Amino acid sequence: MSTHSNHPYHLVDYSPWPLTGALAALFTTAGMVKWFHQYDMNMLILGNLIMILTMIQWWRDVIREGTLQGLHTSNVIGGLRWGMILFIISEVFFFVSFFWAFFHSSLSPTVELGLTWPPMGIMPFNPLEIPLLNTVILLSSGVTITWAHHSLMNSNYTQTAQGLFFTILLGVYFTMLQAYEYIEASFTIADSVYGSTFFVATGFHGLHVLIGTTFLMICFIRHVNFHFSSNHHFGFEAAAWYWHFVDVVWLFLYISIYWWGG
């Protein structure tokens, strides 16, 4: 690609990673189906391995572009910001579909559900136990990530690292508690529409917590390697936006599914 340009935008070089990422998604999806039906995990492991290698090398290239090569100009960062905003909006509507399914069934339960909600035989979780603790954990993580963000804007290296570390710790703690909650659940995803909507909605939120925690871990490693400055840290900013989105979705989940719906 020619190095000459008369515009402030960055046109990325040819990259194999979109292709390997698509192949990894194909192998992972097909591998999951094979695992469910034949209990063979070979293709699933292969898909996950290709996905991890793709992520490491693709992220490495983007980090090089934004730090060492200086290709992330203010115009490029503006485009990245809008991309992240639109991505989060798409995620909002992704979760809207789950809430729609939940309220469709809970506000007017059918005769098959016993005309009651939760359906007959379902013993929901006590919202004042682990769900409330998880709410406190995520709200606390929202405080720590904001602390880290403000510290970074004030060029306070130590407090930024501390805020990021505590946010990651709280994210891991949340995931452990949710895993314990799933293990102790008295119902499964196959137990009527309640089990389906509960595990799909909370499970996808848990997946987003894992993704957000990984996002923050990468930001922590980059911060330790001095990739961020007070006025050039969009990677961290995107992670903070994503984490706040995860917080807000959990509040809606807690209020509607755990507290009101239970």
Salt bridges, closest charged atoms under 4 A:
ASP40 OD2 - LYS34 NZ 3.34
ASP61 OD1 - ARG60 NH2 2.97
GLU65 OE1 - HIS10 NE2 3.57
GLU91 OE2 - HIS208 NE2 2.30
GLU237 OE1 - ARG81 NH2 2.80
